[in-house]
């Protein structure tokens, strides 16, 4: 009897989000193995095994979350958001400092990065606010004040770590959700004006010198080819040398000669391009496109505004990480240090993507199981 119920549950269970994630991760772990075992850096040799452990944990978390009734996310959205803000405050007070930034909390042998989880917490918090306070009609400036404050608080805390890339992602999540909810043209013009003013002020007064160099490097990498422009130049060399079908598995010269630093985190897509070429990149980008499409289909098919906004917020997390990471390694965006979903090494980011997949699957399952 139990087996029959379990089989019925499996028939109704939506495996699409987890299935696409596994497909991308398989490509990612093969690429990570190549990037770390060809570099000659003994410290990185077994890093792919750690990544596999984190992914198994992330998919386990995703499966558990997928069995939770999606109504619970609405009920506890503000509590999740508030708790994650509290963790960000703890990071600034007690966080571990590494590579010039204070982004991590140490819990015994585990190191977590709360800023990663804030992406999901913000999506849930904004989705609940819009559902309760502005579920219909075109929104004006007044309707955006509270959700803008929602976004501004964690963004400022994260930028103080400093982590400009993640702070930017939070702002982009807010904008995607706001545009999805429909904005008046006056509001769009106002947001554009604020973006120009705040961006200019941030550049002159908020950015550190190395962050300004990244922007200058983006505009002209050759201006400091051996310094701040080095990574961007080497990344484009790796991508270009892959040509149509690539050099083959573990045949990246940028890895073997150690020309491209951080090739297991920020620049994994560069190495993938070099080894698998344009054809391999098309396959990988198609899988990401399939994942985005699945999110959008779900956003259109659900009946609840909260669930629809949540799906749009979650797909924006995946989309902006993918777009910004690929853009920066190709030289069309400044280097901001964002991981490529399921490809870049990192436990906290894998857990975040797993949580996103779990919530999306839960919302899908709510139509058939709950």
Secondary structure as a PSIPRED ss2 file (coil, helix, strand):
# PSIPRED VFORMAT (PSIPRED V4.0)

   1 X C   1.000  0.000  0.000
   2 X H   0.000  1.000  0.000
   3 X H   0.000  1.000  0.000
   4 X H   0.000  1.000  0.000
   5 X H   0.000  1.000  0.000
   6 X H   0.000  1.000  0.000
   7 X H   0.000  1.000  0.000
   8 X H   0.000  1.000  0.000
   9 X H   0.000  1.000  0.000
  10 X H   0.000  1.000  0.000
  11 X H   0.000  1.000  0.000
  12 X H   0.000  1.000  0.000
  13 X C   1.000  0.000  0.000
  14 X C   1.000  0.000  0.000
  15 X C   1.000  0.000  0.000
  16 X H   0.000  1.000  0.000
  17 X H   0.000  1.000  0.000
  18 X H   0.000  1.000  0.000
  19 X H   0.000  1.000  0.000
  20 X H   0.000  1.000  0.000
  21 X H   0.000  1.000  0.000
  22 X H   0.000  1.000  0.000
  23 X H   0.000  1.000  0.000
  24 X H   0.000  1.000  0.000
  25 X H   0.000  1.000  0.000
  26 X H   0.000  1.000  0.000
  27 X H   0.000  1.000  0.000
  28 X H   0.000  1.000  0.000
  29 X H   0.000  1.000  0.000
  30 X H   0.000  1.000  0.000
  31 X H   0.000  1.000  0.000
  32 X H   0.000  1.000  0.000
  33 X H   0.000  1.000  0.000
  34 X H   0.000  1.000  0.000
  35 X H   0.000  1.000  0.000
  36 X H   0.000  1.000  0.000
  37 X H   0.000  1.000  0.000
  38 X C   1.000  0.000  0.000
  39 X C   1.000  0.000  0.000
  40 X C   1.000  0.000  0.000
  41 X C   1.000  0.000  0.000
  42 X H   0.000  1.000  0.000
  43 X H   0.000  1.000  0.000
  44 X H   0.000  1.000  0.000
  45 X C   1.000  0.000  0.000
  46 X C   1.000  0.000  0.000
  47 X H   0.000  1.000  0.000
  48 X H   0.000  1.000  0.000
  49 X H   0.000  1.000  0.000
  50 X H   0.000  1.000  0.000
  51 X H   0.000  1.000  0.000
  52 X H   0.000  1.000  0.000
  53 X H   0.000  1.000  0.000
  54 X H   0.000  1.000  0.000
  55 X H   0.000  1.000  0.000
  56 X H   0.000  1.000  0.000
  57 X H   0.000  1.000  0.000
  58 X H   0.000  1.000  0.000
  59 X H   0.000  1.000  0.000
  60 X H   0.000  1.000  0.000
  61 X H   0.000  1.000  0.000
  62 X H   0.000  1.000  0.000
  63 X H   0.000  1.000  0.000
  64 X H   0.000  1.000  0.000
  65 X H   0.000  1.000  0.000
  66 X H   0.000  1.000  0.000
  67 X C   1.000  0.000  0.000
  68 X C   1.000  0.000  0.000
  69 X C   1.000  0.000  0.000
  70 X C   1.000  0.000  0.000
  71 X H   0.000  1.000  0.000
  72 X H   0.000  1.000  0.000
  73 X H   0.000  1.000  0.000
  74 X H   0.000  1.000  0.000
  75 X H   0.000  1.000  0.000
  76 X C   1.000  0.000  0.000
  77 X H   0.000  1.000  0.000
  78 X H   0.000  1.000  0.000
  79 X H   0.000  1.000  0.000
  80 X H   0.000  1.000  0.000
  81 X H   0.000  1.000  0.000
  82 X H   0.000  1.000  0.000
  83 X H   0.000  1.000  0.000
  84 X H   0.000  1.000  0.000
  85 X H   0.000  1.000  0.000
  86 X H   0.000  1.000  0.000
  87 X H   0.000  1.000  0.000
  88 X H   0.000  1.000  0.000
  89 X H   0.000  1.000  0.000
  90 X H   0.000  1.000  0.000
  91 X H   0.000  1.000  0.000
  92 X H   0.000  1.000  0.000
  93 X H   0.000  1.000  0.000
  94 X H   0.000  1.000  0.000
  95 X C   1.000  0.000  0.000
  96 X E   0.000  0.000  1.000
  97 X E   0.000  0.000  1.000
  98 X E   0.000  0.000  1.000
  99 X C   1.000  0.000  0.000
 100 X C   1.000  0.000  0.000
 101 X E   0.000  0.000  1.000
 102 X E   0.000  0.000  1.000
 103 X E   0.000  0.000  1.000
 104 X E   0.000  0.000  1.000
 105 X E   0.000  0.000  1.000
 106 X E   0.000  0.000  1.000
 107 X E   0.000  0.000  1.000
 108 X C   1.000  0.000  0.000
 109 X C   1.000  0.000  0.000
 110 X E   0.000  0.000  1.000
 111 X E   0.000  0.000  1.000
 112 X E   0.000  0.000  1.000
 113 X C   1.000  0.000  0.000
 114 X H   0.000  1.000  0.000
 115 X H   0.000  1.000  0.000
 116 X H   0.000  1.000  0.000
 117 X H   0.000  1.000  0.000
 118 X H   0.000  1.000  0.000
 119 X H   0.000  1.000  0.000
 120 X H   0.000  1.000  0.000
 121 X H   0.000  1.000  0.000
 122 X H   0.000  1.000  0.000
 123 X H   0.000  1.000  0.000
 124 X H   0.000  1.000  0.000
 125 X H   0.000  1.000  0.000
 126 X H   0.000  1.000  0.000
 127 X H   0.000  1.000  0.000
 128 X H   0.000  1.000  0.000
 129 X H   0.000  1.000  0.000
 130 X H   0.000  1.000  0.000
 131 X H   0.000  1.000  0.000
 132 X H   0.000  1.000  0.000
 133 X H   0.000  1.000  0.000
 134 X C   1.000  0.000  0.000
 135 X C   1.000  0.000  0.000
 136 X C   1.000  0.000  0.000
 137 X C   1.000  0.000  0.000
 138 X C   1.000  0.000  0.000
 139 X E   0.000  0.000  1.000
 140 X C   1.000  0.000  0.000
 141 X H   0.000  1.000  0.000
 142 X H   0.000  1.000  0.000
 143 X H   0.000  1.000  0.000
 144 X H   0.000  1.000  0.000
 145 X H   0.000  1.000  0.000
 146 X H   0.000  1.000  0.000
 147 X H   0.000  1.000  0.000
 148 X H   0.000  1.000  0.000
 149 X H   0.000  1.000  0.000
 150 X H   0.000  1.000  0.000
 151 X H   0.000  1.000  0.000
 152 X H   0.000  1.000  0.000
 153 X H   0.000  1.000  0.000
 154 X H   0.000  1.000  0.000
 155 X H   0.000  1.000  0.000
 156 X H   0.000  1.000  0.000
 157 X H   0.000  1.000  0.000
 158 X H   0.000  1.000  0.000
 159 X H   0.000  1.000  0.000
 160 X C   1.000  0.000  0.000
 161 X C   1.000  0.000  0.000
 162 X C   1.000  0.000  0.000
 163 X C   1.000  0.000  0.000
 164 X H   0.000  1.000  0.000
 165 X H   0.000  1.000  0.000
 166 X H   0.000  1.000  0.000
 167 X H   0.000  1.000  0.000
 168 X H   0.000  1.000  0.000
 169 X H   0.000  1.000  0.000
 170 X H   0.000  1.000  0.000
 171 X H   0.000  1.000  0.000
 172 X H   0.000  1.000  0.000
 173 X H   0.000  1.000  0.000
 174 X H   0.000  1.000  0.000
 175 X H   0.000  1.000  0.000
 176 X H   0.000  1.000  0.000
 177 X H   0.000  1.000  0.000
 178 X H   0.000  1.000  0.000
 179 X H   0.000  1.000  0.000
 180 X H   0.000  1.000  0.000
 181 X C   1.000  0.000  0.000
 182 X C   1.000  0.000  0.000
 183 X E   0.000  0.000  1.000
 184 X C   1.000  0.000  0.000
 185 X H   0.000  1.000  0.000
 186 X H   0.000  1.000  0.000
 187 X H   0.000  1.000  0.000
 188 X H   0.000  1.000  0.000
 189 X H   0.000  1.000  0.000
 190 X H   0.000  1.000  0.000
 191 X H   0.000  1.000  0.000
 192 X H   0.000  1.000  0.000
 193 X H   0.000  1.000  0.000
 194 X H   0.000  1.000  0.000
 195 X H   0.000  1.000  0.000
 196 X H   0.000  1.000  0.000
 197 X H   0.000  1.000  0.000
 198 X H   0.000  1.000  0.000
 199 X H   0.000  1.000  0.000
 200 X H   0.000  1.000  0.000
 201 X H   0.000  1.000  0.000
 202 X H   0.000  1.000  0.000
 203 X H   0.000  1.000  0.000
 204 X H   0.000  1.000  0.000
 205 X H   0.000  1.000  0.000
 206 X H   0.000  1.000  0.000
 207 X C   1.000  0.000  0.000
 208 X C   1.000  0.000  0.000
 209 X H   0.000  1.000  0.000
 210 X H   0.000  1.000  0.000
 211 X H   0.000  1.000  0.000
 212 X H   0.000  1.000  0.000
 213 X H   0.000  1.000  0.000
 214 X H   0.000  1.000  0.000
 215 X H   0.000  1.000  0.000
 216 X H   0.000  1.000  0.000
 217 X H   0.000  1.000  0.000
 218 X H   0.000  1.000  0.000
 219 X H   0.000  1.000  0.000
 220 X C   1.000  0.000  0.000
 221 X H   0.000  1.000  0.000
 222 X H   0.000  1.000  0.000
 223 X H   0.000  1.000  0.000
 224 X H   0.000  1.000  0.000
 225 X C   1.000  0.000  0.000
 226 X C   1.000  0.000  0.000
 227 X C   1.000  0.000  0.000
 228 X C   1.000  0.000  0.000
 229 X C   1.000  0.000  0.000
 230 X H   0.000  1.000  0.000
 231 X H   0.000  1.000  0.000
 232 X H   0.000  1.000  0.000
 233 X H   0.000  1.000  0.000
 234 X H   0.000  1.000  0.000
 235 X H   0.000  1.000  0.000
 236 X H   0.000  1.000  0.000
 237 X H   0.000  1.000  0.000
 238 X H   0.000  1.000  0.000
 239 X H   0.000  1.000  0.000
 240 X H   0.000  1.000  0.000
 241 X H   0.000  1.000  0.000
 242 X C   1.000  0.000  0.000
 243 X C   1.000  0.000  0.000
 244 X C   1.000  0.000  0.000
 245 X C   1.000  0.000  0.000
 246 X C   1.000  0.000  0.000
 247 X C   1.000  0.000  0.000
 248 X C   1.000  0.000  0.000
 249 X C   1.000  0.000  0.000
 250 X C   1.000  0.000  0.000
 251 X C   1.000  0.000  0.000
 252 X C   1.000  0.000  0.000
 253 X H   0.000  1.000  0.000
 254 X H   0.000  1.000  0.000
 255 X H   0.000  1.000  0.000
 256 X H   0.000  1.000  0.000
 257 X C   1.000  0.000  0.000
 258 X C   1.000  0.000  0.000
 259 X C   1.000  0.000  0.000
 260 X C   1.000  0.000  0.000
 261 X C   1.000  0.000  0.000
 262 X C   1.000  0.000  0.000
 263 X C   1.000  0.000  0.000
 264 X C   1.000  0.000  0.000
 265 X C   1.000  0.000  0.000
 266 X C   1.000  0.000  0.000
 267 X C   1.000  0.000  0.000
 268 X H   0.000  1.000  0.000
 269 X H   0.000  1.000  0.000
 270 X H   0.000  1.000  0.000
 271 X H   0.000  1.000  0.000
 272 X H   0.000  1.000  0.000
 273 X H   0.000  1.000  0.000
 274 X H   0.000  1.000  0.000
 275 X H   0.000  1.000  0.000
 276 X H   0.000  1.000  0.000
 277 X H   0.000  1.000  0.000
 278 X H   0.000  1.000  0.000
 279 X H   0.000  1.000  0.000
 280 X H   0.000  1.000  0.000
 281 X H   0.000  1.000  0.000
 282 X H   0.000  1.000  0.000
 283 X H   0.000  1.000  0.000
 284 X H   0.000  1.000  0.000
 285 X H   0.000  1.000  0.000
 286 X H   0.000  1.000  0.000
 287 X H   0.000  1.000  0.000
 288 X H   0.000  1.000  0.000
 289 X H   0.000  1.000  0.000
 290 X H   0.000  1.000  0.000
 291 X H   0.000  1.000  0.000
 292 X H   0.000  1.000  0.000
 293 X H   0.000  1.000  0.000
 294 X H   0.000  1.000  0.000
 295 X H   0.000  1.000  0.000
 296 X H   0.000  1.000  0.000
 297 X H   0.000  1.000  0.000
 298 X H   0.000  1.000  0.000
 299 X H   0.000  1.000  0.000
 300 X H   0.000  1.000  0.000
 301 X H   0.000  1.000  0.000
 302 X C   1.000  0.000  0.000
 303 X C   1.000  0.000  0.000
 304 X C   1.000  0.000  0.000
 305 X H   0.000  1.000  0.000
 306 X H   0.000  1.000  0.000
 307 X H   0.000  1.000  0.000
 308 X H   0.000  1.000  0.000
 309 X H   0.000  1.000  0.000
 310 X H   0.000  1.000  0.000
 311 X H   0.000  1.000  0.000
 312 X H   0.000  1.000  0.000
 313 X H   0.000  1.000  0.000
 314 X H   0.000  1.000  0.000
 315 X H   0.000  1.000  0.000
 316 X H   0.000  1.000  0.000
 317 X H   0.000  1.000  0.000
 318 X H   0.000  1.000  0.000
 319 X H   0.000  1.000  0.000
 320 X H   0.000  1.000  0.000
 321 X H   0.000  1.000  0.000
 322 X H   0.000  1.000  0.000
 323 X H   0.000  1.000  0.000
 324 X H   0.000  1.000  0.000
 325 X H   0.000  1.000  0.000
 326 X H   0.000  1.000  0.000
 327 X H   0.000  1.000  0.000
 328 X H   0.000  1.000  0.000
 329 X H   0.000  1.000  0.000
 330 X H   0.000  1.000  0.000
 331 X C   1.000  0.000  0.000
 332 X C   1.000  0.000  0.000
 333 X C   1.000  0.000  0.000
 334 X C   1.000  0.000  0.000
 335 X C   1.000  0.000  0.000
 336 X C   1.000  0.000  0.000
 337 X C   1.000  0.000  0.000
 338 X C   1.000  0.000  0.000
 339 X C   1.000  0.000  0.000
 340 X C   1.000  0.000  0.000
 341 X C   1.000  0.000  0.000
 342 X C   1.000  0.000  0.000
 343 X C   1.000  0.000  0.000
 344 X C   1.000  0.000  0.000
 345 X C   1.000  0.000  0.000
 346 X C   1.000  0.000  0.000
 347 X H   0.000  1.000  0.000
 348 X H   0.000  1.000  0.000
 349 X H   0.000  1.000  0.000
 350 X H   0.000  1.000  0.000
 351 X H   0.000  1.000  0.000
 352 X H   0.000  1.000  0.000
 353 X H   0.000  1.000  0.000
 354 X H   0.000  1.000  0.000
 355 X H   0.000  1.000  0.000
 356 X H   0.000  1.000  0.000
 357 X H   0.000  1.000  0.000
 358 X H   0.000  1.000  0.000
 359 X H   0.000  1.000  0.000
 360 X H   0.000  1.000  0.000
 361 X H   0.000  1.000  0.000
 362 X H   0.000  1.000  0.000
 363 X H   0.000  1.000  0.000
 364 X H   0.000  1.000  0.000
 365 X H   0.000  1.000  0.000
 366 X C   1.000  0.000  0.000
 367 X C   1.000  0.000  0.000
 368 X C   1.000  0.000  0.000
 369 X C   1.000  0.000  0.000
 370 X C   1.000  0.000  0.000
